[in-house]
Amino acid sequence: MKGDFLRLYALWATLLVCATMTGQQLREVSGVVRDAQTGHRLAAVAAGGEGVPADRGGAGTVTNDEGEFVIKVPHETTTLFFRHLGYATERALPTGGTVKVKMRPEAIMLNEIVVGSPLDLLRAAIKKIPQNYPAQPNLMRCFYRETTRRGHRYIYVAEAVAELYKSAYTQGIAADRVAIVKGRRLVSPKQTDTLGAKIQGGPTMPIYCDVVKNRDYLLSEQEMALYSFAMELPTHIDGRPQLVISFRPNRVMPYALFTGRYFIDRESLSLTRMEISLDTSDRQKATAFMLHSKPAGVRFKPRELIIEVNYRTENGCTRMSYVRNSFQFKCDWKRRLFSSPYTVVSEMVVTSVDSTDARPIRGRNSFSSHDSYYDHKEYFRDDAFWGDYNIIAPTERLEDAINKLVKKNE
């Protein structure tokens, strides 16, 4: 069923993952990435140290909704790279600790290729999953964040360093686990900011959002029969040509379906990116997917759920590298005149992968898919939280959001 896609019921959900680089000489670099033609800031741009191995933070971070980034790289790093869908890869010298990057749209020049029907192409990509994705377990070091905004104001910020265990891509997701290493959180003390509703999401979200591995959700023959597929204009990712397939429902089901796009590497047939949007035209169906529970007297109005999953190929192996979920909804209280808009964003970026000694996460170290990170106070006791970990900067500077919450609590 659709509810199995995201099983962790978090009070507020946002996800983000990052790698540790302990015992190294690190320096912090920040900046803004813009479109060279329009000047618009670019979100979700991948940034990292050129030539830095993944176990030393080479995969880096991504820009936030305002195109801003903060990254910690080894001191000897001389060049940063920036990659984004539809743009040529840019490089910058991290001198002075601040850089301004302008990315140029990349011209699409693909040789003619016979791909058959879009569905045949998608089936061919699915057939090659065992060759294109890890055939052995991987352990990813992660950084996780949950944030919630009421209107334009942050009312909740929670973060964690985490580990994500993923079994071989031939084995499904049954053995995949998440462990929380350490974390911190801040919550608005204003009573009017407290909603009490629980939506789906949380630290185990990347397990279920990995559609390539969790194929029973969207890529099984049974599920694909519910959608119509079409070829879209091709593009590039990381300089590699991509074929793009869009999909939309072709029938009405008792539960909400999706629209979206799949990106497939033309040469390897790896699925490299997915953009998935929940159909919220039927409020009852969308609510059933998004909402776990709410207080009596609250009317939940779903507005949008967008899921983005990116994969990255290194040395012939494609791995999940970035996940972003964005929930938007309104809540009406029967005794209040106006409704309140909420935005919950979940992000994950993988920056460290151990495939040589990846041991399963077991027992009490495993975060349950039925638990809420919000309720686990034992994770929020580390004063030296940041250490040498990279982060994804929130749209509002984290320090500003924290200061606002602290002042409201004084």
C-alpha positions in Angstrom: 0.0 0.0 0.0 1.0 3.6 -0.4 1.4 4.2 3.3 4.4 1.8 3.3 6.4 4.3 1.2 7.3 6.6 4.2 6.7 4.7 7.5 8.3 7.0 10.0 5.7 9.2 11.6 7.6 12.3 12.6 6.0 15.4 14.2 8.0 17.5 11.8 10.1 15.9 9.1 13.2 17.1 7.3 16.1 15.0 6.2 19.7 15.7 5.3 22.9 13.6 5.3 26.5 14.4 5.4 30.0 12.9 6.0 32.5 13.1 8.7 36.0 14.2 8.2 37.6 13.7 11.6 41.3 14.1 12.3 41.9 16.5 9.3 42.9 20.1 8.7 39.6 21.5 7.5 38.5 24.9 6.4 35.0 26.3 5.8 33.9 27.8 2.5 30.6 29.5 1.9 29.0 31.3 -1.0 26.1 31.7 -3.4 25.4 30.0 -6.8 23.4 31.8 -9.5 22.3 31.3 -13.1 24.8 33.2 -15.2 22.1 34.4 -17.6 19.2 35.4 -15.3 21.1 36.0 -12.0 18.5 33.8 -10.2 19.8 31.8 -7.3 20.0 28.0 -7.9 18.8 25.5 -5.3 20.0 21.9 -5.0 23.4 22.5 -6.7 25.9 19.8 -5.7 29.1 21.2 -4.3 32.3 19.4 -3.3 36.1 19.4 -3.3 37.6 18.5 -6.7 39.6 15.3 -6.5 38.8 14.8 -2.8 38.0 11.1 -2.0 34.4 10.4 -0.8 35.7 9.2 2.6 37.2 12.7 3.1 34.1 14.6 2.3 34.5 14.7 -1.5 30.8 14.5 -2.2 30.3 17.8 -0.3 26.9 19.4 0.1 24.1 21.0 -1.8 22.8 24.6 -2.0 19.6 25.6 -0.1 16.5 27.2 -1.6 18.3 30.5 -1.7 21.3 29.1 -3.6 23.5 29.4 -0.5 26.0 26.8 0.6 28.5 26.1 3.4 31.1 23.3 3.0 34.0 22.0 5.1 36.8 20.6 3.0 40.4 19.4 3.7 42.8 22.4 3.9 44.7 21.3 0.9 41.6 21.4 -1.4 42.4 23.9 -4.2 39.2 23.7 -6.3 35.5 23.3 -5.7 33.1 21.9 -8.2 29.4 22.7 -8.7 27.0 20.5 -10.6 23.4 21.0 -11.4 20.8 19.6 -13.7 20.8 21.3 -17.1 24.0 23.3 -16.4 27.6 22.9 -17.3 29.8 21.9 -14.3 31.6 25.0 -12.8 34.7 25.2 -10.7 35.9 27.8 -8.3 39.0 28.6 -6.2 38.0 28.6 -2.5 40.3 31.6 -1.7 39.2 33.9 1.1 36.6 31.5 2.4 33.8 32.9 0.2 33.0 32.3 -3.4 30.4 33.5 -5.9 29.5 31.0 -8.6 27.7 31.6 -11.9 26.5 28.5 -13.8 25.9 28.4 -17.5 23.0 26.4 -19.0 24.4 23.5 -20.9 23.5 23.1 -24.6 21.8 19.8 -25.2 23.5 17.9 -28.0 22.6 14.3 -28.2 23.2 11.9 -31.0 20.1 10.3 -32.4 19.2 7.1 -30.5 16.4 4.6 -31.0 14.9 4.0 -27.6 11.5 2.3 -28.5 8.6 3.3 -26.3 9.2 5.2 -23.0 8.0 2.2 -21.1 10.4 -0.1 -22.9 13.2 2.2 -22.1 12.2 2.3 -18.4 12.0 -1.5 -18.3 15.5 -1.7 -19.8 16.8 0.6 -17.1 15.1 -1.5 -14.4 16.6 -4.7 -15.9 20.1 -3.2 -15.5 19.8 -2.2 -11.9 21.8 -5.3 -10.7 24.7 -4.2 -12.9 24.5 -0.5 -12.3 24.0 -0.3 -8.5 25.9 -1.7 -5.5 26.1 -5.5 -5.4 27.4 -5.4 -1.8 26.2 -3.6 1.3 27.1 0.1 1.8 27.3 2.1 5.1 26.8 5.8 4.6 27.7 8.5 7.2 24.9 11.0 7.3 23.8 14.4 8.6 20.0 14.8 9.2 17.8 17.8 9.7 14.2 18.3 10.4 12.7 21.8 10.0 9.2 23.2 10.0 8.0 26.7 9.0 4.7 28.3 9.9 4.3 30.8 7.1 7.9 32.2 6.6 9.0 31.6 10.2 10.9 28.6 11.5 9.2 27.1 14.5 11.2 23.8 14.7 14.8 22.9 13.9 16.3 19.4 14.7 19.4 17.8 13.4 21.4 14.6 13.7 24.5 12.8 12.5 23.3 9.5 11.3 24.4 6.3 9.6 22.5 4.7 6.8 23.0 1.0 6.0 21.9 -0.2 2.6 22.0 -3.8 1.6 22.8 -4.9 -2.0 20.3 -3.6 -4.6 19.3 -7.1 -5.5 17.8 -7.6 -1.9 15.1 -4.9 -1.5 14.9 -2.7 1.5 14.0 -5.2 4.3 17.5 -5.1 5.8 18.1 -1.4 5.3 18.4 0.6 8.6 19.2 4.1 10.0 21.1 4.8 13.2 21.2 8.2 15.0 24.7 9.0 16.3 24.0 12.4 17.9 21.7 15.4 17.4 20.2 18.6 18.6 16.8 20.5 18.4 15.1 23.7 19.1 11.3 24.1 19.3 9.3 27.3 19.4 7.7 27.7 22.9 4.7 29.6 21.6 1.6 27.6 22.3 0.0 28.8 19.0 2.9 27.2 17.1 2.1 23.8 18.5 0.0 21.8 16.0 0.3 18.2 17.3 -0.3 16.7 13.9 2.0 13.9 12.8 2.8 13.6 9.1 4.9 10.9 7.4 8.6 11.3 7.1 11.7 11.2 9.3 15.1 9.6 9.6 14.1 6.4 7.8 12.7 8.3 4.8 15.7 7.7 2.5 15.1 4.0 2.7 11.6 4.2 1.3 12.3 7.1 -1.1 15.0 5.1 -2.9 12.6 4.1 -5.6 15.3 2.2 -7.5 15.7 -0.2 -4.5 12.2 0.0 -3.3 10.8 -1.0 -6.7 7.5 -2.3 -5.5 6.4 1.2 -4.9 6.6 2.8 -8.4 8.7 0.5 -10.6 6.9 -2.8 -10.4 4.9 -3.9 -13.4 1.7 -3.6 -11.4 2.4 0.0 -10.4 3.7 1.0 -13.9 0.4 -0.2 -15.4 -1.3 2.7 -13.5 0.6 5.4 -15.4 1.1 6.7 -18.9 4.7 7.5 -20.0 6.1 10.1 -22.5 9.5 11.1 -23.8 10.6 14.6 -22.8 13.5 16.8 -24.0 16.8 15.3 -23.0 19.2 17.0 -20.7 22.6 16.5 -19.0 23.6 15.6 -15.4 27.2 15.9 -14.4 28.1 16.3 -18.1 26.5 13.1 -19.1 23.5 13.0 -21.5 20.2 11.9 -20.0 17.0 10.7 -21.5 13.9 12.0 -19.7 10.6 10.1 -19.2 7.5 11.8 -17.7 4.7 9.9 -16.2 1.1 10.6 -15.1 -1.8 8.5 -13.9 -4.0 6.8 -16.5 -6.8 5.8 -14.2 -8.4 6.5 -10.9 -7.4 4.5 -7.9 -8.7 4.4 -4.2 -5.4 6.1 -3.2 -3.5 9.1 -4.5 -1.1 8.6 -7.4 1.8 10.7 -8.7 3.1 12.6 -11.6 6.8 13.0 -12.3 9.9 12.5 -14.4 12.6 9.8 -14.5 16.1 10.6 -15.8 18.1 7.8 -17.4 21.8 7.9 -18.3 21.8 7.3 -22.0 25.0 5.3 -22.0 24.7 3.1 -18.8 20.9 3.2 -18.5 21.2 4.0 -14.9 18.3 5.8 -13.3 20.0 9.0 -12.1 17.2 11.2 -10.9 13.5 11.2 -10.0 11.0 14.0 -9.5 7.8 12.9 -8.0 4.7 14.9 -7.1 1.7 13.6 -5.2 -1.7 14.3 -6.9 -3.5 16.4 -4.3 -6.6 17.1 -6.3 -8.5 14.7 -4.2 -8.0 16.0 -0.7 -9.2 12.9 1.1 -6.8 10.6 -0.8 -3.8 13.0 -0.4 -4.6 13.4 3.3 -4.6 9.6 3.8 -1.1 9.5 2.3 0.5 12.5 4.0 -1.1 12.5 7.5 -0.8 9.9 10.3 -2.7 11.6 13.1 -4.0 15.0 14.2 -5.8 16.5 17.2 -9.6 16.7 17.2 -10.9 19.9 15.9 -8.1 20.4 13.3 -8.9 20.3 9.6 -5.9 19.2 7.5 -5.7 20.6 4.0 -2.9 19.1 1.8 -1.4 21.4 -0.7 1.8 19.8 -2.1 4.1 16.9 -1.6 7.2 16.8 -3.9 9.9 14.1 -3.7 13.3 14.4 -5.4 15.8 11.6 -5.5 19.3 11.9 -7.1 21.9 9.3 -7.7 25.6 9.7 -8.5 27.9 7.4 -10.5 31.5 6.9 -9.5 33.8 4.2 -10.9 30.9 2.6 -12.7 28.7 2.2 -9.7 25.5 4.4 -9.1 24.5 5.2 -5.6 21.8 7.4 -4.0 23.3 10.8 -3.2 20.5 13.2 -2.4 16.9 13.1 -1.3 14.5 16.0 -0.7 10.9 15.9 0.4 8.7 19.0 0.6 5.3 18.9 2.3 3.0 21.9 2.2 -0.4 22.0 4.0 -2.8 24.2 5.9 -4.5 23.5 9.2 -7.8 25.1 10.3 -8.9 25.2 13.8 -12.7 25.3 14.3 -12.5 28.1 16.8 -9.9 30.2 14.9 -10.7 32.6 12.1 -7.7 32.0 9.9 -5.9 28.9 8.7 -2.1 28.4 9.2 0.2 27.3 6.3 3.0 24.9 7.2 6.1 23.8 5.2 8.1 20.7 6.1 11.2 20.0 4.1 13.3 16.8 4.2 16.8 16.6 2.8 19.6 14.1 2.6 23.0 14.4 0.9 25.4 11.4 1.2 29.0 12.4 1.5 30.8 9.3 2.8 30.4 5.7 1.8 32.0 2.5 3.2 31.6 -0.5 1.0 34.5 -2.6 2.3 33.3 -3.2 5.9 29.6 -2.3 5.9 28.0 -4.1 8.9 24.3 -4.1 9.4 22.8 -1.8 12.0 21.0 -3.9 14.6 19.1 -3.8 17.9 18.7 -0.6 19.8 21.0 1.3 17.5 18.4 0.9 14.7 15.9 3.8 14.5 12.4 2.4 14.2 10.2 3.4 11.2 7.4 3.8 13.7 9.3 6.2 16.0 9.3 10.0 15.9 12.7 11.7 16.0 10.9 14.6 17.8 10.1 12.4 20.8 13.6 11.0 21.3 15.1 13.5 23.8 18.1 11.2 24.4 19.5 12.2 21.0 19.7 15.9 21.8 22.5 16.1 24.4 25.6 16.9 22.4 26.9 20.4 23.0 29.8 19.9 20.4 27.3 18.9 17.7 28.9 20.3 14.6 32.4 19.1 14.8 33.8 18.5 11.3 30.5 17.7 9.6 29.2 19.4 6.5 25.7 20.7 6.5 23.0 22.0 4.1 22.4 25.6 5.1 18.6 26.2 5.7 16.9 29.0 3.6 17.1 31.1 6.7 20.5 31.1 8.3 20.4 28.4 11.0 22.0 30.7 13.6 19.2 33.3 12.9 16.5 30.7 13.3 18.0 29.4 16.5 18.3 32.9 17.9 14.7 33.6 17.2 13.6 30.4 19.0 15.8 31.1 21.9 14.5 34.7 22.3 11.0 33.5 22.3 11.9 31.1 25.1 13.4 33.7 27.4 
